[in-house]
Amino acid sequence: MLMLFCALQFLLQIRAAGQLSLQDPAQQFRTKLSAKVQLLEAQNTAAVAGSDGWLFLTAELRFLSAGRFWADDAVAVSRSHKPDSADPLPAILDFNKQLKERGIKLLVVPVPPKAAIYPEEILPELAISGEETLTFLSRFYDELRANGVEVVDLAPRYFEFRSKKRDALFCKTDSHWSGLGCVLAAQAMAQIVRAKLPEQPSESHYVSDWVSSSFDGDLGGLLGADAPKIAPEQILVRSVRDKATGKNVEPDSNSSVLLLGDSFTLVFHEFYAVNAGLLDQLALELGFAPDLIGTRGSGATPVRVSLYRRASKDPGYLAKKKIIIWCFTSREFTEAAQGWQKVPIAK
């Protein structure tokens, strides 16, 4: 009965919003996800088991089912506590404008949802291509680009590697990318940064090797009290060290490149593993270590507040920066509890 109610409710939302036909594969994907999410939320379950040992975060599925999440549609789908902070577009444009005025280039790098890259693991009954799972996210990126924001869309690169039957790009039992997913992201970012910073070192100061890492994923404990215990997950990560000293990669506060974001900037660097996170991979690919401001919380508003505090303590801090890479999970567009507030970058 609850499932029927949820489905009917979502159909009314689709009709009211004037969205795509139910015959459209992208709409079918969102409809099925929405029914699943409403049932999970009614059961107060923060994660769900898919196929073949894959686990998914309910909040991420909710984001993927939301449809258009900016402009006039933002308030209806956002988890923001404040309606005036529901729309991510004004905050991102404002951040880009402030940085541009200081001569700093912004790269926005949202991490694609795991369920969009592996839809068959959460909805095995639905035949859908990868691109059709990201219809509205792609439209939002077009909106950002039309307003002068450079977006690094990782999804095409991920889909390309998926088609070659490579190792998984996301952890099965965790909400973060895998070691391979992290490396591919760093390579995509570094390619753009290198083109914008021609004065980069001629060779990298770092070396790497692939090692095994075992950890308890963050989704197993969210399945509910009656769910079976999930075994530790084991993946390969690319460990990076200084070529001359063998030491770990450390953020460089004087670097012209700043990595800013949520736990995707910290995983494998500070937790689950060390020497193998996004900072480490960027150091290897660029030949020098970027600076880092990362948080295990939201990558939407709080991390920009952290940047403001850093710049306020050191008036010359931003003058050192030429590029800021803002990397965060794309579900933040609807799921950020503090929403998308405009934040000054300095006093």
DADA-V883491 format. One record per run of one state. SS is the DSSP state (H for helix, E for strand, L for the rest). FROM is the first residue (numbers start at 1). TO is the last residue. If there is no record, write none. Layout:
# DADA-V883491
SS;FROM;TO
SS;FROM;TO
This chain:
# DADA-V883491
L;1;1
H;2;17
L;18;24
H;25;42
L;43;46
E;47;49
L;50;54
E;55;57
H;58;65
L;66;70
H;71;77
L;78;82
H;83;85
L;86;87
H;88;101
L;102;104
E;105;111
L;112;113
H;114;117
L;118;118
H;119;121
L;122;129
H;130;146
L;147;149
E;150;151
L;152;154
H;155;163
L;164;169
E;170;170
L;171;176
E;177;177
L;178;178
H;179;196
L;197;205
E;206;215
L;216;219
H;220;222
L;223;232
E;233;242
L;243;256
E;257;261
L;262;262
H;263;265
L;266;266
E;267;267
L;268;270
E;271;271
L;272;277
H;278;286
L;287;290
E;291;294
L;295;301
H;302;313
L;314;317
H;318;320
L;321;322
E;323;329
L;330;331
H;332;335
L;336;347
